């Protein structure tokens, strides 16, 4: 039976072994590069998540500021109610002075002039204060809305970048799988462990060559370590 055994071409075996060794080294290098890229992207994702938390905190602070402004407006409404009550008191005092006009005509006239002047000054000051508060409130609300829009735009940009990273990772995996399909289409026989090693970014630990005595072909087996 030894004489009937097919001769083995050692040069071809060595050549094939060198080719497989170079291919395995290239795949190992590519896997290492992809592993580093995945770690880098994971760090970026963590940074983006932390930035998103900061933006959420900023939005919460802006909401608190808005609530404080609303409370200030509510207090201003309370002041207006108090002013209305004061005006009612002024009317009551006016009625009282009318009843006492016969006795204190001169004093009532002076008091009326003083009250009218105070009323007009108070009304003017109140209108000025209202306009100032409304203008300041409007400006602050516009600033807050602008800041919220900017934060929302930044959040959308971060989400787009995360989507691009996921798409790039998926593209790299598809490329590796296409390389495996090309190897199969060329008639190369790969073991299951070899397919797993080419399609998943694991570290290649060693490679061995199995020679088929029946067909005279080289069947490399790449043993990987997760």
C-alpha positions as CSV (number, residue, x, y, z in Angstrom):
1,X,0.0,0.0,0.0
2,X,2.9,2.3,0.5
3,X,3.9,2.1,-3.1
4,X,0.3,2.9,-4.2
5,X,0.1,6.0,-2.1
6,X,0.1,9.3,-4.0
7,X,3.4,11.2,-3.9
8,X,3.3,14.4,-1.7
9,X,4.6,17.6,-3.2
10,X,6.4,19.2,-0.3
11,X,7.1,22.4,-2.2
12,X,3.4,22.9,-2.9
13,X,2.6,22.1,0.7
14,X,5.2,24.7,2.0
15,X,3.9,27.3,-0.5
16,X,0.3,26.7,0.5
17,X,1.3,26.8,4.1
18,X,3.1,30.2,3.6
19,X,0.0,31.6,1.8
20,X,-2.3,30.5,4.6
21,X,0.1,31.9,7.2
22,X,0.2,35.3,5.4
23,X,-3.6,35.2,5.1
24,X,-4.0,34.4,8.8
25,X,-1.5,37.1,9.8
26,X,-3.5,39.6,7.6
27,X,-6.7,38.6,9.3
28,X,-5.2,38.8,12.7
29,X,-3.9,42.3,11.9
30,X,-7.3,43.4,10.6
31,X,-9.0,41.9,13.7
32,X,-6.7,43.8,16.0
33,X,-7.3,47.0,14.1
34,X,-11.1,46.5,14.3
35,X,-10.8,45.7,18.0
36,X,-9.0,49.0,18.6
37,X,-11.5,50.8,16.5
38,X,-14.4,49.2,18.5
39,X,-12.8,50.2,21.8
40,X,-12.3,53.8,20.5
41,X,-15.9,53.9,19.4
42,X,-17.1,52.6,22.7
43,X,-15.2,55.3,24.5
44,X,-16.7,57.9,22.2
45,X,-20.2,56.4,22.9
46,X,-19.5,56.7,26.6
47,X,-18.5,60.3,26.2
48,X,-21.6,61.0,24.2
49,X,-23.8,59.4,26.8
50,X,-22.1,61.6,29.5
51,X,-22.6,64.6,27.4
52,X,-26.2,63.7,26.9
53,X,-26.7,63.5,30.7
54,X,-25.1,66.9,31.0
55,X,-27.5,68.3,28.4
56,X,-30.4,66.7,30.3
57,X,-29.2,68.4,33.5
58,X,-28.9,71.7,31.7
59,X,-32.5,71.3,30.4
60,X,-33.7,70.6,33.9
61,X,-32.0,73.7,35.2
62,X,-33.6,75.7,32.4
63,X,-37.0,74.3,33.3
64,X,-36.4,75.4,36.9
65,X,-35.5,78.9,35.7
66,X,-38.7,78.9,33.7
67,X,-40.7,77.9,36.8
68,X,-39.0,80.7,38.8
69,X,-40.0,83.2,36.1
70,X,-43.6,81.9,36.2
71,X,-43.6,82.3,40.0
72,X,-42.3,85.9,39.5
73,X,-45.2,86.5,37.1
74,X,-47.7,85.0,39.6
75,X,-46.3,87.4,42.3
76,X,-46.7,90.3,39.9
77,X,-50.3,89.3,39.4
78,X,-50.7,89.3,43.2
79,X,-49.2,92.8,43.3
80,X,-51.8,93.9,40.8
81,X,-54.6,92.5,43.0
82,X,-53.1,94.3,45.9
83,X,-53.0,97.5,43.8
84,X,-56.7,97.0,42.9
85,X,-57.5,96.7,46.6
86,X,-55.5,99.8,47.3
87,X,-57.5,101.6,44.6
88,X,-60.7,100.5,46.2
89,X,-59.5,101.8,49.5
90,X,-58.7,105.2,47.8
91,X,-62.3,105.3,46.5
92,X,-63.6,104.6,50.0
93,X,-61.4,107.4,51.4
94,X,-62.7,109.7,48.6
95,X,-66.2,108.9,49.6
96,X,-65.3,109.6,53.2
97,X,-63.8,113.0,52.3
98,X,-66.9,113.9,50.4
99,X,-69.0,113.3,53.5
100,X,-66.6,115.5,55.4
101,X,-66.4,118.2,52.7
102,X,-68.6,120.7,54.5
103,X,-66.3,120.7,57.6
104,X,-62.9,120.3,55.9
105,X,-63.4,121.8,52.5
106,X,-60.0,123.3,52.2
107,X,-58.3,120.2,53.7
108,X,-60.3,117.9,51.4
109,X,-59.3,119.9,48.3
110,X,-55.6,119.7,49.2
111,X,-56.0,116.0,50.0
112,X,-57.7,115.4,46.7
113,X,-54.9,117.1,44.8
114,X,-52.4,115.1,46.6
115,X,-54.2,111.8,46.0
116,X,-54.7,112.6,42.4
117,X,-51.0,113.3,41.9
118,X,-50.1,110.2,43.8
119,X,-52.5,108.1,41.8
120,X,-51.2,109.3,38.5
121,X,-47.6,108.8,39.6
122,X,-48.4,105.4,40.9
123,X,-50.2,104.5,37.7
124,X,-47.3,105.7,35.6
125,X,-44.8,103.9,37.7
126,X,-46.9,100.7,37.6
127,X,-47.1,100.9,33.8
128,X,-43.4,101.4,33.5
129,X,-42.7,98.5,35.9
130,X,-45.1,96.3,33.9
131,X,-43.5,97.1,30.6
132,X,-40.0,96.5,32.1
133,X,-41.0,93.2,33.6
134,X,-42.7,92.0,30.4
135,X,-39.8,93.0,28.2
136,X,-37.3,91.3,30.5
137,X,-39.5,88.2,30.8
138,X,-39.8,88.0,27.0
139,X,-36.1,88.4,26.5
140,X,-35.3,85.7,29.0
141,X,-37.9,83.3,27.5
142,X,-36.4,83.8,24.1
143,X,-33.0,83.1,25.4
144,X,-34.2,79.9,27.1
145,X,-36.0,78.7,24.0
146,X,-32.9,79.4,21.9
147,X,-30.8,77.4,24.3
148,X,-33.3,74.5,24.3
149,X,-33.2,74.4,20.5
150,X,-29.4,74.3,20.5
151,X,-29.4,71.5,23.0
152,X,-31.9,69.5,21.0
153,X,-29.8,70.1,17.8
154,X,-26.7,68.8,19.6
155,X,-28.6,65.7,20.8
156,X,-29.8,65.0,17.3
157,X,-26.1,65.3,16.0
158,X,-25.0,62.9,18.7
159,X,-27.7,60.4,17.7
160,X,-26.7,60.7,14.1
161,X,-23.0,60.0,14.9
162,X,-24.0,56.9,16.9
163,X,-26.0,55.7,13.9
164,X,-23.0,56.3,11.6
165,X,-20.7,54.3,13.9
166,X,-23.2,51.4,14.0
167,X,-23.5,51.4,10.2
168,X,-19.6,51.4,9.8
169,X,-19.3,48.5,12.2
170,X,-22.0,46.6,10.3
171,X,-20.2,47.3,7.0
172,X,-16.9,45.9,8.4
173,X,-18.6,42.7,9.5
174,X,-20.2,42.3,6.1
175,X,-16.8,42.8,4.4
176,X,-15.3,40.0,6.5
177,X,-18.2,37.7,5.7
178,X,-17.8,38.5,2.0
179,X,-14.1,37.5,2.2
180,X,-15.2,34.2,3.7
181,X,-17.7,33.7,0.8
182,X,-14.9,34.4,-1.7
183,X,-12.7,31.8,-0.1
184,X,-15.5,29.3,-0.3
185,X,-16.2,30.2,-3.9
186,X,-12.5,29.5,-4.8
187,X,-12.9,25.9,-3.7
188,X,-11.0,26.3,-0.5
189,X,-12.1,24.0,2.3
190,X,-12.3,25.8,5.7
191,X,-13.0,24.2,9.0
192,X,-15.9,25.6,11.2
193,X,-13.3,27.2,13.5
194,X,-11.7,29.0,10.6
195,X,-15.1,30.5,9.5
196,X,-15.8,31.6,13.1
197,X,-12.3,33.1,13.3
198,X,-12.7,35.1,10.0
199,X,-16.2,36.3,10.8
200,X,-15.7,37.3,14.4
201,X,-13.0,39.7,15.8
202,X,-11.4,37.1,18.1
203,X,-7.7,36.8,18.7
204,X,-6.0,34.0,16.7
205,X,-3.9,31.9,19.0
206,X,-2.2,29.5,16.6
207,X,-2.7,27.7,13.3
208,X,-2.0,24.2,12.2
209,X,-2.0,22.4,8.8
210,X,-3.7,19.1,8.3
211,X,-2.6,17.2,5.2
212,X,-5.2,14.9,3.7
213,X,-3.5,11.7,2.7
214,X,-6.4,10.6,0.5
215,X,-6.7,13.8,-1.7
216,X,-3.3,15.4,-1.2
217,X,-4.8,18.7,-0.2
218,X,-3.8,21.1,2.7
219,X,-6.6,21.8,5.1
220,X,-5.6,24.6,7.5
221,X,-7.3,24.9,10.8
222,X,-7.2,28.2,12.7
223,X,-7.8,27.7,16.5
224,X,-9.1,30.9,18.0
225,X,-9.4,32.1,21.6
226,X,-12.3,34.4,22.5
